[in-house]
Amino acid sequence: MSIYTAFARFVATQRARRLRIRTAMRIADLPHGMQKDIGWPDGFDFDREFRARS
C-alpha cells in the first residue's frame, strides 16, 4: 500500500463520517412529528455510533 492509497482511504473515511454526521444533524432539526413519519431514529443511537468510530 502506497502513501497515496493510505491517504486516499483516510480522506474517503473522513468524508463519509462528515456526511453521516451532517445527515443526522439535518434530520434531528426536523420537527418531531416529521421524524416519526420517516422512522427516525429507528432505535439506532447515533451519538454512541459516532463516539465509537471517532
Backbone as a ProteinNet text record, in pm:
[ID]
protein_1_A
[PRIMARY]
MSIYTAFARFVATQRARRLRIRTAMRIADLPHGMQKDIGWPDGFDFDREFRARS
[TERTIARY]
85.1	0	89.6	64.7	143.9	88.7	165.5	123.6	-2.3	-5.5	-121.3	-247.7	-238.9	-354.4	-402.9	-311	-347.9	-414.4	-358.7	-415.7	-553.3	-567.9	-697.4	-803.1	-767	-861.2	-900.4	-803.3	-830.7	-927	-901.5	-986.6	-1128.4	-1141.1	-1273.5	-1348.1	-1277.7	-1339.6	-1388	-1305.8	-1344.7	-1462.6	-1464.1	-1574.5	-1705.4	-1699.1	-1818.5	-1866.1	-1773.2	-1809.2	-1879.3	-1825.3	-1888.1	-2027.5	-2043	-2173.7	-2275.7	-2235.9	-2326.2	-2365.5	-2268.6	-2296.8	-2387.1	-2357.8	-2438.7	-2583	-2600	-2734.3	-2807.6	-2740.4	-2803.4	-2844.1	-2760.6	-2792	-2910	-2914.9	-3026.3	-3157.5	-3155.6	-3279	-3319.7	-3222.7	-3253.1	-3316.1	-3291.3	-3350.3	-3495.5	-3540.6	-3679.2	-3774.1	-3898.6	-3996.7	-4013.2	-4044.7	-4054.2	-4154.9	-4268.1	-4369.3	-4317	-4237.9	-4182.1	-4076.7	-4000.5	-3901.8	-3971.6	-4083.1	-4158.4	-4212.3	-4257.1	-4310.7	-4207.1	-4082.5	-3978.8	-3909.6	-3952.9	-3896.6	-3763.8	-3740.7	-3614.5	-3628.4	-3539	-3409.2	-3415.2	-3530.9	-3548.2	-3462.9	-3451.6	-3381.7	-3230.6	-3174.2	-3029.9	-2975.9	-2878.1	-2819.3	-2701.9	-2727.3	-2623.8	-2512.2	-2544.1	-2438.2	-2337.8	-2388.2	-2298.8	-2218.7	-2283.2	-2216.2	-2102.9	-2123.7	-2021.3	-1904.5	-1934.1	-1825.2	-1743.5	-1807.8	-1736.1	-1643.8	-1681.1	-1599.9	-1492	-1499.6	-1401.7	-1268.1
-117.4	0	123.6	208.7	330.7	437.1	539.8	651.9	715	728.2	788.8	707.2	575.5	489.1	502.1	503.3	517.6	652.9	757	890.6	900.9	843.5	845.9	771.4	660.4	585.4	666	733	817.2	930.8	996.4	1106.5	1055.9	941.7	885.6	851.5	799	766.7	892.5	996.4	1122.5	1187	1180.2	1236.1	1163.5	1031.7	953	984.2	1001	1034.5	1170.1	1268.9	1401.5	1396	1315.7	1302.2	1239	1134.9	1072.4	1170.9	1246.4	1342.9	1453.9	1504.8	1611.2	1564.4	1442.5	1387.3	1375.4	1322.3	1307	1442.5	1542.6	1675.4	1738.5	1722.6	1779.4	1711.2	1581.1	1510.8	1545.1	1561.9	1598.3	1737	1822.7	1956.8	1957.3	1846.9	1839.8	1833.3	1874.3	1861.9	1714.7	1694	1558.6	1473.5	1532	1457.3	1407.9	1490.8	1450.8	1341.8	1350.4	1245.7	1111.6	1114.4	991.1	936.4	1025.5	981.6	907.7	951.4	885.6	773.7	750.3	639.6	669.8	795.3	834.5	829.1	787.3	728.7	577.4	519.2	376	289.8	332.5	252.8	253.3	340.7	345.7	466.4	447.5	556.2	615.5	725	784.2	845.8	899.9	957.6	849.9	734.8	624.9	576.7	570.4	527.2	622.2	752.6	849	844.3	827.2	818.8	692.9	583.1	457.9	464.5	540.9	549	654.6	743.3	852.2	802
0	0	0	-94.7	-103.9	-8.9	8.6	92.9	34.3	-97.9	-162.8	-136.4	-146.2	-122.8	21.5	116.2	256.6	281.6	223.2	240.8	175	56.6	-12.8	68.1	127.9	210.9	334.3	396	511.7	475.1	362.4	318.3	290.8	227.6	198.6	327.5	425.4	554.1	624.5	623.8	687.2	615.8	485.2	407.2	439.6	448.7	482.4	623.5	716.7	854.8	861.2	790.7	788.7	727.7	624.2	560.2	655.2	728.8	826.9	935.3	985.3	1091.4	1039.1	920.1	861.7	840.5	793.2	773	905.3	1006.6	1138.1	1194.9	1177.4	1230.5	1156.6	1025.4	949.2	983.4	999.1	1035.5	1178	1267.1	1405.1	1413.5	1315.6	1313.9	1265.7	1208.1	1161.4	1281.2	1262.9	1371.9	1412.9	1540.4	1594.2	1516.9	1480.4	1406.2	1271.9	1205.3	1075.9	1094.4	1202.9	1231.2	1252.8	1322.5	1344.8	1212.8	1122.7	993.7	909.9	917.6	838.1	915	1038.2	1116	1180.8	1212	1275.4	1424.4	1502.5	1469.7	1453.9	1464.3	1439.1	1532.6	1656.8	1757.6	1746.3	1667.7	1648.6	1721.9	1807.5	1885.3	1807.6	1734.3	1651.6	1734.8	1851.3	1933.9	1973.4	2012.9	2051.8	1930.3	1815.8	1693.5	1656.6	1664.8	1629	1728.5	1856.7	1954.8	1932.1	1895	1874.7	1754.6	1652.7	1531.3	1540.4	1636.7	1646.5	1693.1
[MASK]
++++++++++++++++++++++++++++++++++++++++++++++++++++++

